[in-house]
Amino acid sequence: MAITDTEFHQLADEIFSAIDSAIDKAIDEQDADVDVNYSGNVVQLTFEDGSQIVINKQEPLHEIWLATRTGGYHFTYQDGQWLDTRNNLAFIPFVLDAIAKQGGIVINI
């Protein structure tokens, strides 16, 4: 079942907010060095080593795109969760793992 533009934005914004809150908590508790920059539909995480993770909303496709050091991934909302369009990996565990590997920050959502 397709979601509407409004539903897409609400669901994506919930994910963005959860990531932002978890990173804020990590900064406080782990003295993590990460900069979070919001610009429109894009969230950019910049880590101490200068590497970045970029998460953005692709409204026309109703997808969340994720760019990490290991590559680019596209997630679509199916069965109550965001799943990668190529291999059905769930977004939350995937992005948490990417943040841990790339930034050395352990967060929970």
Buried (B, 14 or more C-beta within 10 A) or exposed (E): EEBEEEEBBEBBEEBBEBBBEBBBEBBEEEEBEBEBEEEEBEBBBBBEEEEBBBBBBBEEEBBBBBBBEEEEBBBBBEEEEBBBBEEEBEBBEBBBEBBEEBBBBEBEB
